Amino acid sequence: MTDQAVESDDETAVGSSPRDVTARQFLGRRRELKELRADIERAGLDTLSGRKAPRARVLLIAGRPGTGRTALAEELLRQVAERYPDGALRTRLTAPDGTPVPTERVARDLLNALELPAPPGETADDLAERLREGLSVRRVVLLLDDAGDAEHVDPLLPDAPDCLVVAVAEGPLTGIADVRPCTIGGLDTKSALELLTTHIGSVRVTCDPRSAEALVELCAGEPAALKIAGGWLARRPKESVADLARQLHSADDAGDGPALVRVFRHAYATLPGPAARILRYLSLAPEGYVDPHTASALAGCSVSAARATLDDFVALGLVRAVGTRLPQYEVPVCLIPLLRGLTESQDRPGELQLARARMLERTVRLLTSCRAVTEPADSPARKKLAGLPSALRFPDPAAAAEWLHARQPALLAAARLAVADGDLDTLARRLMAALVRALVAHRGTEAAAPELYAVHGLVLDVAGRRNLPREKAAALLNLGDLDAGTGRTREALARYRAALDAGRAAQDPYATGRAMESVGGAYQQLEDWHRAADWYGRALAQRLARGERADAARLHGRIAAVHTYAGRYGEALRGWRSAIAGYRKEGDVPAQARALSELARVQEYAGRPEESLRICQEAAEWARQAKDVRLQAALQLRLADTLERLGDPAAAKLHRGAAERMLGEEAARSAVGGAPEANPSEHAANTCEIRSASPED
C-alpha cells in the first residue's frame, strides 16, 4: 500500500531522506519503545469490562517539536509493521502556521492513499465515514502527526479493533478514552553523543568527551538542536566542540531562551548575508514546501545559487531533503516560528510582500510552461514556450507531469495562502487559472476533480471578496458541474442558479446562457421534464437572439430529448426536425446523422415503424458520408429490429450481418492504429474557465 506522506517536525534517526525511515539508524528511546509496544498489548477498559473494543487502540506520543517525537512514532511503525499487513498511513493534522488542517482534506488524502473513492465536494463527515468504512476491513497502522486536540483526531479513528492509531501531539488528548501518553524529552547522553558523532565523526568527540557532554547538555539532548550543532561543527573542521560549547554557554548566560532557540540563533548568526536572507524567506514557502525555484523567487537570486544554498542548509540541519527524484526540501516545523520571528524583526512588510509576489509569479510561469509542453509542437503555446529561459522549460510532457505531481501539495498550499493573503488577488487568480489548466492538461478533468473543486472554491472566495461577478459565475458553474458529476444534483442546481444571477450582474451572455442550459440539465437529471424544457427554451431564445445557430440546433435536440422522456412525441418530433434543419444549415454532417437517428427512434416510439425505417435509412446514408462507422453499425442494428417488427426477417439478417462486419473492421483498425479520435461534436460537456485571467497565461 502506498503510504500517505507526512513530513516530520523533528528527527532522532540519522539519514538524508525524511521519508526513508526504515533505512536510517535510530538512536535511543529503548524504554519508550518498550512502553509503547507493551501498551498495544495492554487490556483496555472495554476488554476488562467484557466488551469487545469498538475502536482501534490509540497510542499517544507527547513532546515539544524538535524532541524527536515523530521519529519515535516512525520507529514504532517500523517495529510493528508485520502485525499490520495492509500497511501504514501517515498524515499531518496541523499546518506549519499552527492552524488545524481541515478534516475534509485529511480524510481525502487518506482515502487517496487507500485508493478508495473520495468524491469532490463531499462533506468532511461523509469523507470521514468513508474512511472509517474503508479501514474497518483492513489491518493498518495510522500515524496522526502533530495532532492539536481530541476533536481533530476523533473523526479519523477506525471502528476496527485490529487497527492501530499512533498520535503525535504536544500535550494530552483529553476526550479520547483509554489513552496513556508517552511523554518524551531529550535523548539520553549516550544516544545524544552518538547522534552528534554521526555529524562530526568520533575523533572530535573522543578527544574532548567532557566538552561533548557539555554540548549535549546545552542542547538539552533535543535531536533538532543537536543536528544543527553537529552540522555547524561539520562545516568548520577547525572549530572544536569546546569552542561551540563556550559560545552557546555565553548565550545561555545572556538568557537567550530554550536550547533549540540558542543553537539556531548561533548558526543563523554565522551565515553569510545572502544565505541568511534566503533562510529567513523560507518561512514564506507554502506550508514549508520549497524547491530551488521557490527559494530563487523568494530571495531574488538565481536558481543554481538557491539550490546550492539549500544543499548547504541540509548539511547544517536547517532544512531537510525530501526523498524524491526532483530537488525538493522541507523546512522543519520546529524552525518555522523562529524564521517568522526573524522576518518580522529584520524585513520590512513591503519586502516580504514583494517576495511573495515573486514566488507566485514564478509559480504561474512554471505552471504555464507545464501546460504548454502538452500542446502540439507547432502550437502558439509551444512557440511561446521556446522563448522562456531554460530554467522555466520542461524537456517533455513526462518531466512536466512528474514536476506537477511532486509539487501538487505545495501548489495547492500556495493557492490557499495567496487567497488568504488578500493583497495579491490578481496574482492569486492567475495562479489558480494556470493551476486548473495544468491539472486538466496532465490528468484530465475527471481524475483531477477533487483538486479542481478546491481551486474553484478558492476562486469563488476571491470573486466574492473583490466583487467580480464574471469570475463568480465561472467558479459557480465549474463547482456546479463537479457537483452534478458526483450525483449531488440539487446542490448543483443551486450553484447554477447563483451563477445565472452572477452572469446577469456581469452582463456576460456566455455565463448566462451556460447557466440556463445547466439549470435545464439539472432539472432533466431530476426528471422534472416540464422545468427542464422551460429552461432549455430560455437558453434557446438567447442563442437565437445572438445568432448562434450551432448552439441553437444543439438546444433544439436537448428540448426534443426531454419531450421524448416525457412521452410527448409530437413536441419531440418537432424539436428533432428543428435540430436537423439547424445542423444542415451549419453543414455539420455527423450531428445531422445523429439527429436523424434520434428522430427515427421517436417515430418508432410513436408507433410509426414505416416512417422510422425511412428516416433510419436516411440517417445511415448521412452517417456513411460522415465516416462514422459506429453510428452506421448502430443504425444497421436498428434497421434490423424495425424490419423484424415489420415481418421481414431475411432483410433484418442482412442488416445485422452488415453491422457485425462494420464493427469488426472498426475493431481491427483500432488495434492497428489506436483508438479512433472522438468526434468533436460528441464533447457535450462545457467548460467555463477563470475568464479574467491574463491571456498571456
NUNUDREN-446015 format. One record per residue (C-alpha): residue in one letter; x negated, y negated, z negated. Coordinates in steps of 0.02 Angstrom, whole numbers, plus 50000, padded with zeros to 5 digits. Example, Ala and Ser with C-alpha at 12.3 -4.5 7.8 and 13.67 -1.06 7.14 Angstrom:
2
A493855022549610
S493165005349643
This chain:
697
M500005000050000
T499394982750041
D499084972749883
Q499804955449865
A498274944549848
V498014933949694
E496564922549654
S495934924949477
D495534909749373
D494054917449286
E492824931549311
T491954943949199
A491484955349343
V489974951249449
G490104950049638
S490384938649786
S492174942949829
P493564939949702
R494704952249793
D493474966649796
V493674970149612
T493284988649614
A491604986049699
R490904975049561
Q490104978549395
F491244974949248
L490404969349087
G491024971548910
R492834971848848
R492744990348799
R493774987648641
E495094977548733
L495224990448871
K495415004348745
E496814994948656
L497714991248819
R497635009248878
A498245015148709
D499675002748718
I500265011048880
E500465027448787
R501225019548632
A503015024248597
G504125009148624
L505595003448521
D506815012048639
T505885028648627
L505865027748438
S507735024748435
G508035039548551
R508495029548706
K507625030248874
A506605014748911
P507665003849027
R506174994149095
A504344995649135
R503074994048994
V502384976248986
L500594973048931
L500034955248893
I498254948748906
A498164931548825
G496734919348834
R496184902448897
P495724900249081
G493884904249101
T493814918248973
G493904932449099
R495724936949066
T496134940549250
A494554950849274
L495044961249122
A496754964149198
E495974969349363
E494814981649275
L496304989049183
L497204991149350
R495675000049421
Q495595012049274
V497435016949280
A497615016949470
E497775035849482
R499325035649374
Y500235023949494
P500125031849667
D501165018349752
G499805005549720
A499614988649638
L500464972049671
R499734955349621
T500474937949615
R500204921349527
L501624913149430
T500854895949403
A500124884349535
P498424876249504
D499274859749460
G500174868449317
T501904869249397
P502814886049399
V502864894949566
P504714896949612
T505384914349581
E506054914749759
R504284912849829
V503534925549709
A504864938649744
R504724935849932
D502834938349928
L503024954449828
L504374961049944
N503244957450093
A501844967050007
L503044981749985
E503584979850167
L505384977650113
P506654965450189
A506614947750121
P507904938050223
P507534919550246
G508574907950140
E509124921150016
T509274915249836
A507984918949702
D509214930249609
D509574940549765
L507734942249808
A507314947249629
E508684960349635
R507974966949799
L506264967849717
R506914977349566
E507834989549679
G506254992349781
L505194995349627
S506475007149548
V505975021149668
R504095017949658
R502705020049531
V501715003949542
V500734992749427
L501194974349440
L499974960649391
L500824944149349
D499404931749334
D499494915149243
A501244917649175
G501964902149095
D503434908748996
A504584923548975
E505944915949086
H504754916549233
V504234934549201
D505904942349156
P506734942249331
L505234951549404
L505174965849279
P505554982549363
D507024992549298
A505915007949306
P505005015349156
D503745023549273
C503055006449324
L501814995849225
V501764976849213
V500174967949161
A500484949649123
V499104936849102
A499514921149004
E498774908048891
G499884912448745
P501274924448691
L502794927748800
T504144925448670
G505774932848731
I505134948948810
A505424963448692
D504114975948638
V502584966248697
R500994965148593
P499714952848661
C497894957548683
T497064940948644
I495314938248712
G493974925048691
G492164925148746
L491124940348785
D490074948748652
T488254943348652
K487584959048737
S488834958048881
A488594939348898
L486704941648913
E486994954949046
L488094942849143
L486764929349130
T485434941749187
T486394945649347
H486154927449398
I484384923249340
G483554940249327
S482914949549174
V481204941149161
R481804924149104
V482974932048976
T481664944348911
C480324930848895
D481424919948784
P482824930448708
R483204917848570
S483494903748695
A484564915448799
E485624919548647
A485734901148606
L486334897548784
V487644911248769
E488224903548605
L488324886148683
C489374893748823
A490474902048690
G490244918248786
E491514912248917
P491184920249087
A491604904549187
A490374893949087
L489034907549095
K489214908849284
I488944890149305
A487464890249186
G486724905449274
G486984897649444
W486154881549389
L484634890949324
A484554902049478
R484394886849590
R482994879949479
P481694893649451
K480504881349365
E481784877149231
S481774888349077
V483274894848983
A482684884548835
D482724868648941
L484554871248987
A484994876048808
R484204859848743
Q485144849248870
L486804857348827
H486424855848642
S486164837148664
A487854836248749
D488584846248605
D487864833948479
A488674820048578
G490354828548553
D490684831848736
G492044844948706
P492304863448746
A490934874548815
L491594875248993
V491764856348999
R489974853848938
V489214866149060
F490244859749207
R489814841549174
H487974845849159
A488004855049326
Y489004841149409
A487814827549347
T486344835949436
L487214836949606
P486704825149746
G487944811249779
P488724818349940
A488904835749862
A489684828449704
R490944819149812
I491404834949907
L491614844349743
R492754830949671
Y493824830649826
L494094849349820
S495404845549688
L496454838649832
A496404855049929
P498124863449939
E498274874649786
G496394876949779
Y496254884849952
V494814877550051
D493824881150208
P492434871250293
H493684861150396
T494664856150240
A493094850950146
S492434841850300
A494034831850322
L494194827750137
A492404821450120
G492224814150295
C490684824650339
S490264837350475
V490964854950469
S489224862650461
A488734851450315
A490344855750224
R490064874350246
A488264873350184
T488844863550032
L490234876049995
D488984890250003
D487904880649879
F489404878849765
V489674897749773
A487884900449713
L488184887949573
G489784896649517
L490844881349557
V491884889549694
R492174907549747
A492044915049920
V493614924349971
G493334941450046
T493914938150224
R493014938150391
L493294919450408
P492384907350291
Q493654904650152
Y493414898349975
E494434895149820
V494204883149676
P494334891849506
V495934886549419
C494984882649259
L493954869349352
I495374860449443
P495894849449292
L494064844349270
L493904839749454
R495514829749449
G494894820349298
L493314815649394
T494284809449546
E495414798849436
S493934790849349
Q492714788949495
D493764786749654
R494984773149700
P496774778449741
G496564771649918
E495054782849947
L496004798049888
Q497474793749998
L496314791950147
A495524808850108
R497234817050104
A497684808750269
R496064815150349
M496434832750287
L498214832650356
E497634825350522
R496304838850540
T497594852150498
V498784845450630
R497414846050762
L496934863850716
L498744869450724
T498954860950892
S497424870050955
C498054886250880
R499674884850977
A498894878251138
V497734893151158
T499274904151186
E499794893951338
P499324898851517
A497584893651572
D498224880451694
S499504872751574
P499354854551517
A499114860451337
R497594871051385
K496854857051488
K497034845251341
L496284858551228
A494704858651332
G494404840551285
L494374843851098
P492744845951002
S492124863950998
A492414864950809
L494284862350839
R494464875350977
F494834893850963
P493974905551087
D495534916051118
P497304919051051
A496714933250939
A495504921750847
A496864908650829
A498084921550761
E496784927650635
W496484909850576
L498354906450561
H498614922350460
A497154918850343
R497614900650317
Q499514902650309
P499654900950118
A498574885250124
L499554878150271
L501214880550184
A500484873250024
A499834858250124
A501584855250193
R502344855950018
L501034844149948
A501234831950092
V503114831150065
A502924829449877
D501664815249901
G502964804249985
D501704791550053
L501154801750204
D502834806550278
T502324802950458
L500854814750445
A501924827050349
R503194827550491
R501824830150620
L501064843950513
M502714853150496
A503104851550682
A501394858550727
L501564872550599
V503264877750667
R502604878350846
A501064888250797
L502064901050696
V503314903550836
A501944904950968
H500974918350875
R502304927750776
G503964924050858
T505494915950780
E506164931750701
A504544937550620
A504134920150555
A505914916350497
P505524915550308
E504104903150335
L505124893150460
Y506564892150337
A505414884750205
V504664872250328
H506354866450394
G506914864150213
L505424852550187
V505874843050346
L507634840750278
D506914833550116
V505864820750211
A507284816350329
G508454813150183
R507154802750090
R506724792250243
N508504791350310
L508044799450477
P509694806350546
R508924814150703
E507684824350603
K509034828550477
A510134835250615
A508694845450688
A508254852950519
L510064857150480
L510294865450649
N508734875950627
L509224880950450
G510974885050510
D510274896250647
L509204905550519
D510694907250401
A511764913950543
G510404926250592
T510434934050419
G512334935550408
R512664920150298
T513924913450423
R514884902050304
E513274893950243
A512764891750425
L514444883750464
A514204870950325
R512484866550393
Y513134864850571
R514504852950514
A513224842550418
A512114842550573
L513564836050676
D513794821450557
A511924817750562
G511884819050752
R513324806750767
A512464794850647
A510894795850755
Q511924794250915
D510994809450979
P512054818451112
Y510914833651112
A511104836450925
T512984833250925
G513254844851073
R512184858450994
A513084856350829
M514834857650905
E514324873151002
S513554880850846
V515124877250744
G516104886450878
G514884900950870
A515074901950681
Y516964902450693
Q516804915750828
Q515724926050709
L517074923850576
E518364929750705
D519324913450694
W519664913250880
H520754897750883
R519474886550798
A518044894250899
A518914889951063
D519324872550999
W517514868450954
Y516844875951114
G518104864951205
R517434849451116
A515664853951165
L516254857051344
A517074839951354
Q515434831751304
R514444841851432
L515664837351570
A515614818951523
R513714819251535
G513714828751700
E512804843751626
R513564856651742
A512484871551698
D512884869851512
A514704866851556
A514774883151653
R513994892351506
L515294884951388
H516704890051504
G516044907651485
R515984906151295
I517774899951289
A518304914251403
A517434926851291
V518364920251138
H520034921551230
T519584939351279
Y519264943951096
A520934936051050
G521844945851186
R522324930251284
Y521844937251453
G522634923551558
E521574909951475
A520064921551483
L520274923851672
R520394905051699
G518834902351593
W517784915051687
R518354908151855
S517814890751799
A516144897751742
I515894906651910
A516274890652004
G515024881051899
Y513644893951923
R513994894152111
K513774875352121
E512144876552023
G511524890852132
D511234902051981
V511454919052063
P511054930051910
A512254920451799
Q513594921351934
A513394940151944
R513584942151757
A515104930751752
L515924940951891
S515554956651791
E516454949351640
L517904943751750
A518084961651811
R518084967751631
V519504955851585
Q520504961351737
E520314979251677
Y520894974351502
A522374965451579
G522924981651667
R522394977151844
P521194990951896
E521264987352084
E520814969052056
S519464974151932
L518744986152063
R518664972552196
I517824959752081
C516634972952015
Q516074976752193
E515794958252224
A514804956852062
A513714971652115
E513294962852278
W512774946952185
A511774957252061
R510864965252210
Q510444947952277
A509834942852105
K508754958852097
D509484962751926
V509334981651928
R510014984251753
L511584974351792
Q511794983651956
A511715000251865
A512964994351733
L514154988751870
Q513985005451960
L514485014251799
R515965002651778
L516485005951958
A516385024551921
D517505022851768
T518775012351865
L518815024552011
E519135039051892
R520615029651820
L521245026751998
G521095045452035
D519535045952146
P518275056952054
A517205060152209
A516845041552233
A516575039752046
K515235053452053
L514325044252192
H514265028152092
R513635037251937
G512255045152039
A511775028152108
A511695021051932
E510575035251873
R509385032652020
M509275014051985
L508895016751800
G507605030051841
E506705018751965
E506765004351840
A506015015351703
A504625020951821
R504205002951867
S504184997951683
A503005012251641
V501795006851778
G501864988051765
G502524984951589
A504234979251535
P505144968151660
E505174949851621
A506784944151541
N507894933051644
P507784915251577
S509654913251576
E509804927751455
H508974917551319
A510554910151247
A509794905251081
N509494886551069
T508074878650975
C508004861450900
E506264855150861
I505714841050748
R506014828850888
S505214813050822
A503504821250812
S502134813850918
P502224820451098
E500334822451090
D500564837150972
